[in-house]
Amino acid sequence: MSATVVSFTIIGRTADGKSFRPSDWADRLCGIMSVFGADRKMKFSPYVRPGTMNGDKCVMVDERLHKLEPLAYKFLANFATDNDLKVEYAEESASVSVTG
């Protein structure tokens, strides 16, 4: 049995409607996938980006991450499940604005 690999957005709201804490969770989560460039500034991965959706912080995960780092993709999917966070899939996530 294999799972379908798709882009998804983790939304900072639990299934019971509470805001996920701490308030900088999205930046922290994206930070584990970031790198420091030659200019010594942190750059988020193009495959894991923080943003907002309907006023809630969120993290967009590109399906291409699975091909490069399947364990990182799985970690992010499990993070959402383990923390009871809402998840929307690519076709549902058209109104996301990227930050950073």
VEXDOFI-272756 format. One record per residue: residue in three letters; y, x, z of N, C-alpha, C, O, CB in turn. Coordinates in pm, whole numbers, plus 32768, in hexadecimal, padded with zeros to 4 digits. Glycine has a CB too. Example, Ala and Ser with C-alpha at 12.3 -4.5 7.8 and 13.67 -1.06 7.14 Angstrom:
2
+------+------+------+------+-------+-------+-------+------+------+------+------+------+------+-------+-------+-------+
: rest : n_py : n_px : n_pz : ca_py : ca_px : ca_pz : c_py : c_px : c_pz : o_py : o_px : o_pz : cb_py : cb_px : cb_pz :
+------+------+------+------+-------+-------+-------+------+------+------+------+------+------+-------+-------+-------+
:  ALA : 7DC7 : 8527 : 830C :  7E3E :  84CE :  830C : 7EB6 : 8528 : 830C : 7EB4 : 8590 : 834E :  7E41 :  846B :  8389 :
:  SER : 7F1F : 8505 : 82C4 :  7F96 :  8557 :  82CA : 8003 : 850A : 8313 : 8072 : 853D : 8324 :  7FC4 :  8580 :  823C :
+------+------+------+------+-------+-------+-------+------+------+------+------+------+------+-------+-------+-------+
This chain:
100
+------+------+------+------+-------+-------+-------+------+------+------+------+------+------+-------+-------+-------+
: rest : n_py : n_px : n_pz : ca_py : ca_px : ca_pz : c_py : c_px : c_pz : o_py : o_px : o_pz : cb_py : cb_px : cb_pz :
+------+------+------+------+-------+-------+-------+------+------+------+------+------+------+-------+-------+-------+
:  MET : 7F8B : 8054 : 8000 :  8000 :  8000 :  8000 : 807C : 8059 : 8000 : 8087 : 80B3 : 8053 :  7FFF :  7FA0 :  8079 :
:  SER : 80DA : 8042 : 7FA5 :  8154 :  8091 :  7FA1 : 81CE : 8036 : 7FAC : 81CF : 7FC7 : 7F78 :  815B :  80E4 :  7F1F :
:  ALA : 8234 : 8066 : 7FF2 :  82AF :  801B :  8003 : 8308 : 8031 : 7F89 : 8304 : 809B : 7F4B :  82F8 :  8043 :  8085 :
:  THR : 8358 : 7FCC : 7F69 :  83B7 :  7FD8 :  7EFD : 842D : 802C : 7F2D : 845F : 8018 : 7F9B :  83E6 :  7F4C :  7ECC :
:  VAL : 8458 : 808A : 7EDA :  84C9 :  80E0 :  7EFB : 8544 : 80A4 : 7EB9 : 854B : 8098 : 7E3E :  84B1 :  8173 :  7ECC :
:  VAL : 85A6 : 807E : 7F0B :  8623 :  8043 :  7EDA : 8699 : 8079 : 7F2A : 8688 : 80AA : 7F9A :  861D :  7FA8 :  7EE2 :
:  SER : 870E : 806F : 7EF1 :  8788 :  808E :  7F3C : 879D : 801F : 7FA2 : 8780 : 7FAB : 7F87 :  8805 :  809E :  7EDE :
:  PHE : 87D0 : 8044 : 8017 :  87E9 :  7FDF :  807E : 8861 : 8005 : 80D2 : 888D : 8079 : 80D2 :  876F :  7FCC :  80D6 :
:  THR : 8896 : 7FA3 : 8118 :  8909 :  7FB7 :  8170 : 88E3 : 7F8B : 81FC : 88B6 : 7F1A : 8211 :  8986 :  7F6A :  813E :
:  ILE : 88F5 : 7FE6 : 825C :  88DF :  7FC6 :  82E9 : 8965 : 7F95 : 831F : 89CA : 7FDB : 8317 :  88A9 :  8044 :  833B :
:  ILE : 8965 : 7F1E : 8355 :  89E0 :  7EE1 :  8388 : 89E2 : 7EEA : 8420 : 897D : 7ED2 : 8461 :  89EC :  7E4C :  835A :
:  GLY : 8A54 : 7F0E : 8457 :  8A63 :  7F24 :  84E7 : 8A6A : 7EA5 : 8539 : 8AC2 : 7E96 : 858E :  8ADC :  7F74 :  8501 :
:  ARG : 8A0E : 7E4A : 8520 :  8A06 :  7DCD :  856B : 8972 : 7DB0 : 8581 : 8922 : 7DB4 : 8523 :  8A4E :  7D57 :  851F :
:  THR : 894F : 7D94 : 85FE :  88C2 :  7D79 :  861D : 889C : 7CEE : 85ED : 88F1 : 7C9D : 85CA :  88A9 :  7D87 :  86B5 :
:  ALA : 881B : 7CD5 : 85EC :  87E9 :  7C53 :  85BF : 8822 : 7BDF : 8613 : 882E : 7B6F : 85E1 :  8751 :  7C51 :  85C5 :
:  ASP : 8844 : 7BFA : 8692 :  887D :  7B90 :  86E5 : 8916 : 7B8B : 86DE : 8956 : 7B44 : 872C :  8851 :  7BA2 :  8776 :
:  GLY : 8952 : 7BD7 : 8681 :  89E1 :  7BCE :  8667 : 8A3B : 7C2C : 86B3 : 8AB5 : 7C25 : 86A5 :  8A0B :  7B49 :  8681 :
:  LYS : 8A04 : 7C84 : 8704 :  8A56 :  7CE2 :  8752 : 8A7A : 7D5C : 86FE : 8A2B : 7D89 : 86AB :  8A0D :  7D0D :  87D3 :
:  SER : 8AF4 : 7D93 : 8715 :  8B1C :  7E0F :  86D2 : 8ACA : 7E83 : 8709 : 8AB4 : 7E8D : 8782 :  8BB4 :  7E2A :  86E4 :
:  PHE : 8A9E : 7EDA : 86AF :  8A50 :  7F4E :  86D8 : 8AAD : 7FB7 : 8712 : 8B1B : 7FCD : 86DD :  89FF :  7F86 :  8662 :
:  ARG : 8A83 : 7FF8 : 877B :  8AD1 :  805F :  87BF : 8A85 : 80E2 : 87C0 : 8A0A : 80E0 : 87BE :  8AF4 :  8034 :  884E :
:  PRO : 8AC8 : 8154 : 87C2 :  8B58 :  8168 :  87D1 : 8BA1 : 8145 : 874F : 8B62 : 8136 : 86E6 :  8B77 :  81F9 :  87F9 :
:  SER : 8C24 : 8139 : 8757 :  8C72 :  810D :  86E4 : 8C6E : 8170 : 866F : 8C88 : 8149 : 85FE :  8D00 :  80F5 :  870D :
:  ASP : 8C4F : 81EE : 8689 :  8C48 :  8252 :  861D : 8BB8 : 826D : 85EE : 8B9C : 82D6 : 85B5 :  8C87 :  82D4 :  864B :
:  TRP : 8B5F : 820E : 8605 :  8AD2 :  8221 :  85E4 : 8ABD : 8243 : 8550 : 8A69 : 8296 : 852F :  8A83 :  81A4 :  8607 :
:  ALA : 8B0A : 8203 : 84F6 :  8AF6 :  821A :  8467 : 8B19 : 82AA : 8441 : 8AD0 : 82EA : 83F4 :  8B4C :  81B7 :  8414 :
:  ASP : 8B88 : 82DC : 8476 :  8BAD :  8367 :  845A : 8B48 : 83C9 : 8494 : 8B27 : 842D : 8455 :  8C39 :  8386 :  8492 :
:  ARG : 8B16 : 83AA : 850A :  8AB1 :  8402 :  8548 : 8A31 : 8404 : 84F5 : 89F8 : 846E : 84DD :  8A92 :  83D3 :  85D7 :
:  LEU : 8A06 : 838E : 84CA :  898B :  8385 :  847C : 899B : 83CD : 83F6 : 8940 : 8415 : 83CC :  8964 :  82F1 :  8466 :
:  CYS : 8A0B : 83BA : 83B4 :  8A24 :  8400 :  8335 : 8A35 : 8496 : 834C : 8A16 : 84E6 : 82F4 :  8AA0 :  83C7 :  82EF :
:  GLY : 8A66 : 84BB : 83C1 :  8A7A :  8548 :  83E1 : 89FB : 8599 : 83E0 : 89FE : 8610 : 83C2 :  8ABB :  8554 :  8466 :
:  ILE : 898B : 855B : 8400 :  890D :  85A7 :  83FF : 88E2 : 85CB : 8372 : 888E : 8623 : 835E :  889F :  8556 :  8443 :
:  MET : 891C : 8586 : 830E :  88FA :  85A2 :  8282 : 896C : 85EB : 823A : 8968 : 85F9 : 81C0 :  88DA :  8520 :  823A :
:  SER : 89D0 : 8619 : 8283 :  8A44 :  8659 :  8245 : 8A34 : 86F0 : 823F : 89D9 : 872A : 827C :  8AC3 :  8635 :  8292 :
:  VAL : 8A8D : 872F : 81F5 :  8A8F :  87C2 :  81E8 : 8B1F : 87F1 : 81F6 : 8B7D : 87A4 : 81E6 :  8A52 :  87F0 :  815F :
:  PHE : 8B2E : 8871 : 8215 :  8BB2 :  88AE :  8216 : 8BC4 : 88F8 : 8193 : 8B70 : 8949 : 816C :  8BC4 :  890E :  8291 :
:  GLY : 8C33 : 88DB : 8150 :  8C50 :  891B :  80D0 : 8C90 : 89A3 : 80E2 : 8CA6 : 89D0 : 8152 :  8CAA :  88C2 :  807C :
:  ALA : 8CAF : 89E3 : 8072 :  8CEF :  8A67 :  8074 : 8D78 : 8A61 : 80B9 : 8DA8 : 8AC5 : 80EE :  8CFE :  8A9C :  7FE5 :
:  ASP : 8DB5 : 89EB : 80B8 :  8E37 :  89DA :  80F9 : 8E2A : 89C0 : 818F : 8E8D : 89A4 : 81D3 :  8E83 :  8967 :  80B7 :
:  ARG : 8DB0 : 89C9 : 81C1 :  8D90 :  89B6 :  824F : 8DAD : 8929 : 8280 : 8DC7 : 8913 : 82F6 :  8DDC :  8A18 :  82A3 :
:  LYS : 8DA9 : 88C9 : 8224 :  8DBA :  883D :  8248 : 8D35 : 87F6 : 8234 : 8CEA : 8812 : 81D6 :  8E2A :  87FA :  81F4 :
:  MET : 8D18 : 8798 : 828F :  8C9D :  874C :  8285 : 8CA7 : 86EB : 8210 : 8D0D : 86A9 : 81FC :  8C81 :  8702 :  8308 :
:  LYS : 8C3B : 86E4 : 81C4 :  8C34 :  8688 :  8154 : 8BB8 : 8632 : 8165 : 8B49 : 8664 : 8178 :  8C31 :  86D4 :  80CC :
:  PHE : 8BCE : 85AD : 815E :  8B5D :  8552 :  8167 : 8B06 : 855F : 80EA : 8B37 : 857D : 807D :  8B8D :  84C1 :  817A :
:  SER : 8A87 : 8547 : 80FB :  8A2A :  8544 :  808B : 8A50 : 84D1 : 802D : 8A7C : 8468 : 805B :  8997 :  8534 :  80BC :
:  PRO : 8A40 : 84E5 : 7FAB :  8A5B :  8476 :  7F4F : 89F2 : 8407 : 7F5B : 8A03 : 839B : 7F23 :  8A61 :  84A9 :  7EBF :
:  TYR : 8987 : 8421 : 7FA5 :  891A :  83C1 :  7FB3 : 891D : 8373 : 8036 : 88D6 : 8310 : 8045 :  8897 :  8407 :  7FA8 :
:  VAL : 8970 : 839F : 8095 :  897B :  835D :  8118 : 8A0F : 835E : 813D : 8A44 : 83C6 : 8165 :  8923 :  83A6 :  8188 :
:  ARG : 8A51 : 82EB : 8131 :  8AE2 :  82E4 :  8141 : 8B0A : 8278 : 81A4 : 8AD0 : 820B : 81A5 :  8B25 :  82CB :  80BA :
:  PRO : 8B6D : 8295 : 81F8 :  8BA0 :  822D :  8253 : 8BFF : 81D0 : 8206 : 8C37 : 81F7 : 81A0 :  8BE9 :  826C :  82CD :
:  GLY : 8C10 : 815A : 8238 :  8C6B :  80FA :  81FC : 8C80 : 8083 : 8257 : 8C5D : 8087 : 82CD :  8C37 :  80CC :  8173 :
:  THR : 8CB8 : 8018 : 8220 :  8CC8 :  7F9B :  826A : 8C9C : 7F27 : 8212 : 8CA6 : 7F2C : 8198 :  8D5B :  7F88 :  8299 :
:  MET : 8C6B : 7EBF : 8253 :  8C43 :  7E46 :  820F : 8C6A : 7DD1 : 8267 : 8C37 : 7DC3 : 82D7 :  8BA9 :  7E45 :  81EE :
:  ASN : 8CC2 : 7D7D : 8237 :  8CF1 :  7D08 :  8284 : 8D23 : 7D30 : 830E : 8D0D : 7CE8 : 8370 :  8C81 :  7CA1 :  8291 :
:  GLY : 8D67 : 7DA3 : 8316 :  8D9E :  7DD2 :  8394 : 8D3E : 7E1E : 83EE : 8D66 : 7E50 : 8456 :  8DD3 :  7D60 :  83DF :
:  ASP : 8CC0 : 7E26 : 83C7 :  8C5B :  7E70 :  8415 : 8C45 : 7EF9 : 83D7 : 8C44 : 7F08 : 835D :  8BD6 :  7E21 :  841B :
:  LYS : 8C35 : 7F5D : 842C :  8C11 :  7FE2 :  83FC : 8B86 : 7FD9 : 83BE : 8B33 : 7F89 : 83E8 :  8C16 :  804D :  846F :
:  CYS : 8B6F : 802C : 835A :  8AED :  802D :  8319 : 8ACE : 80B6 : 82DF : 8B25 : 810C : 82D6 :  8AE7 :  7FC2 :  82AC :
:  VAL : 8A52 : 80C8 : 82B7 :  8A24 :  8142 :  8276 : 89D9 : 8118 : 81F8 : 8979 : 80CB : 81FD :  89C9 :  8199 :  82D6 :
:  MET : 8A08 : 814D : 8185 :  89C5 :  8132 :  8107 : 8962 : 81A2 : 80EB : 8984 : 8218 : 80F1 :  8A2B :  8125 :  8094 :
:  VAL : 88E8 : 817C : 80CB :  887D :  81DC :  80AE : 8853 : 81C7 : 801D : 8823 : 815C : 7FF8 :  8803 :  81CB :  8111 :
:  ASP : 8864 : 822F : 7FCC :  8841 :  8228 :  7F3F : 87AB : 8241 : 7F2F : 8772 : 8299 : 7F70 :  8892 :  8290 :  7EED :
:  GLU : 876D : 81F4 : 7ED9 :  86DD :  8201 :  7EC4 : 86B6 : 828C : 7E92 : 8643 : 82B6 : 7EA6 :  86AD :  8199 :  7E60 :
:  ARG : 8712 : 82D5 : 7E53 :  86F3 :  835D :  7E21 : 86D4 : 83BE : 7E92 : 8694 : 8425 : 7E7B :  8768 :  8392 :  7DCF :
:  LEU : 86FF : 839D : 7F0D :  86DE :  83F1 :  7F80 : 8647 : 83FB : 7F92 : 8614 : 8464 : 7FB8 :  8720 :  83B9 :  8000 :
:  HIS : 8601 : 838F : 7F76 :  8570 :  838E :  7F88 : 852C : 83F9 : 7F33 : 84CC : 8439 : 7F60 :  8537 :  8305 :  7F66 :
:  LYS : 855C : 840C : 7EBA :  8520 :  8472 :  7E62 : 8539 : 84FF : 7E96 : 84E2 : 8555 : 7E8D :  8557 :  8464 :  7DD3 :
:  LEU : 85B2 : 8515 : 7ECE :  85D6 :  859A :  7F00 : 859F : 85B6 : 7F8A : 8569 : 8622 : 7FA4 :  866C :  85A9 :  7F02 :
:  GLU : 85AC : 8555 : 7FE4 :  8583 :  8566 :  8070 : 8544 : 84E4 : 80A4 : 8586 : 8497 : 80E9 :  85FD :  858E :  80C8 :
:  PRO : 84C5 : 84CC : 8083 :  8487 :  844E :  80AB : 8485 : 8438 : 8142 : 848D : 83C5 : 8170 :  83FB :  8449 :  8077 :
:  LEU : 847A : 84A3 : 8190 :  847A :  8491 :  8222 : 8503 : 8466 : 8256 : 850B : 8419 : 82B5 :  844E :  8514 :  8267 :
:  ALA : 856D : 8497 : 8218 :  85F4 :  846D :  8240 : 8609 : 83DA : 821D : 8642 : 838F : 826D :  8660 :  84C4 :  81FA :
:  TYR : 85DB : 83B0 : 81A8 :  85E4 :  8324 :  817F : 859A : 82CB : 81E4 : 85CD : 8264 : 820F :  85AA :  8311 :  80F0 :
:  LYS : 8522 : 82F5 : 8207 :  84D1 :  82AA :  8267 : 8514 : 82A8 : 82F0 : 8513 : 8240 : 8333 :  8443 :  82E7 :  8272 :
:  PHE : 854E : 8318 : 831B :  8595 :  831E :  839B : 8605 : 82B6 : 839F : 8613 : 826E : 8402 :  85CD :  83AB :  83B2 :
:  LEU : 8654 : 82AF : 8335 :  86C4 :  8251 :  8331 : 8694 : 81BF : 8332 : 86CE : 816B : 8376 :  871A :  826A :  82B6 :
:  ALA : 8629 : 81A3 : 82E8 :  85F1 :  811C :  82E9 : 85BC : 80FA : 8375 : 85D0 : 808A : 83A5 :  8580 :  8110 :  8280 :
:  ASN : 8579 : 815A : 83B4 :  8545 :  8142 :  843B : 85B5 : 8136 : 84A2 : 85A7 : 80EB : 8502 :  84E6 :  81B3 :  8462 :
:  PHE : 8624 : 817F : 848F :  8697 :  8174 :  84E9 : 86C8 : 80E4 : 84EE : 86E2 : 80AE : 8559 :  8709 :  81D3 :  84BD :
:  ALA : 86D2 : 80A8 : 847A :  8700 :  801C :  8473 : 869D : 7FC0 : 84BB : 86C5 : 7F69 : 8508 :  8711 :  7FF0 :  83E0 :
:  THR : 861E : 7FD2 : 84A1 :  85B7 :  7F7E :  84DF : 85B3 : 7F94 : 8576 : 85B0 : 7F34 : 85C3 :  852E :  7F9C :  84A2 :
:  ASP : 85B3 : 8011 : 859F :  85A8 :  8032 :  862F : 861E : 7FFC : 867F : 860F : 7FDC : 86F5 :  859F :  80C8 :  8641 :
:  ASN : 8693 : 7FF3 : 8640 :  870A :  7FC4 :  8687 : 872B : 7F32 : 8668 : 8796 : 7F00 : 868D :  8781 :  801B :  8662 :
:  ASP : 86CF : 7EED : 8626 :  86DC :  7E5E :  8608 : 875C : 7E40 : 85BA : 879E : 7DDB : 85D3 :  86D8 :  7E0D :  868B :
:  LEU : 8780 : 7E99 : 855C :  87FA :  7E89 :  850D : 87DF : 7E3C : 848D : 8771 : 7E40 : 8455 :  8836 :  7F11 :  84ED :
:  LYS : 8844 : 7DF6 : 8460 :  883A :  7DAD :  83E2 : 8837 : 7E11 : 836F : 8878 : 7E79 : 8375 :  88B0 :  7D49 :  83D1 :
:  VAL : 87EC : 7DF0 : 8308 :  87E1 :  7E45 :  8291 : 87F2 : 7DEB : 8218 : 87B7 : 7D7F : 8210 :  8758 :  7E92 :  828D :
:  GLU : 8844 : 7E18 : 81BA :  8851 :  7DD3 :  813A : 8827 : 7E33 : 80CD : 883E : 7EAC : 80D6 :  88E3 :  7D9E :  8122 :
:  TYR : 87E9 : 7DFD : 8066 :  87B6 :  7E4F :  7FFA : 8816 : 7E4F : 7F84 : 886A : 7DF6 : 7F79 :  872C :  7E1E :  7FCE :
:  ALA : 880B : 7EB1 : 7F2D :  886D :  7ED0 :  7EC4 : 88A9 : 7E55 : 7E81 : 8923 : 7E4C : 7E76 :  882C :  7F26 :  7E5B :
:  GLU : 8859 : 7DFA : 7E55 :  888D :  7D86 :  7E0E : 88DF : 7D2A : 7E68 : 892B : 7CD8 : 7E36 :  881C :  7D37 :  7DCF :
:  GLU : 88D2 : 7D37 : 7EED :  891C :  7CE6 :  7F4C : 899A : 7D2C : 7F7F : 89EA : 7CED : 7FC4 :  88C2 :  7CC2 :  7FC0 :
:  SER : 89AE : 7DAC : 7F61 :  8A13 :  7DFF :  7FA1 : 8A8C : 7E1E : 7F48 : 8AC4 : 7E8B : 7F4F :  89D5 :  7E80 :  7FCE :
:  ALA : 8AB4 : 7DC2 : 7EF5 :  8B1F :  7DDC :  7E95 : 8BA8 : 7DEE : 7ED6 : 8C00 : 7E2C : 7E99 :  8B25 :  7D6D :  7E32 :
:  SER : 8BBD : 7DBA : 7F50 :  8C43 :  7DBE :  7F8B : 8C56 : 7E2D : 7FF3 : 8CA3 : 7E1C : 8051 :  8C62 :  7D39 :  7FCC :
:  VAL : 8C13 : 7E9C : 7FE3 :  8C1C :  7F0B :  8040 : 8C8B : 7F6A : 8015 : 8C95 : 7F8D : 7F9F :  8B95 :  7F57 :  804A :
:  SER : 8CE0 : 7F93 : 8075 :  8D44 :  7FF9 :  8054 : 8D1D : 807B : 8098 : 8CFE : 807E : 810F :  8DD2 :  7FCB :  807F :
:  VAL : 8D20 : 80E7 : 804B :  8CF6 :  816A :  807B : 8D6C : 81AF : 80C0 : 8DDD : 81A9 : 8090 :  8CBF :  81C0 :  8007 :
:  THR : 8D4F : 81F1 : 8131 :  8DB5 :  8241 :  8176 : 8D89 : 82D2 : 8177 : 8D16 : 82F1 : 815A :  8DCC :  820E :  8207 :
:  GLY : 8DE5 : 8329 : 8198 :  8DC4 :  83B7 :  81A5 : 8DD3 : 83FB : 8128 : 8DBB : 8473 : 811F :  8D3C :  83CC :  81D7 :
+------+------+------+------+-------+-------+-------+------+------+------+------+------+------+-------+-------+-------+
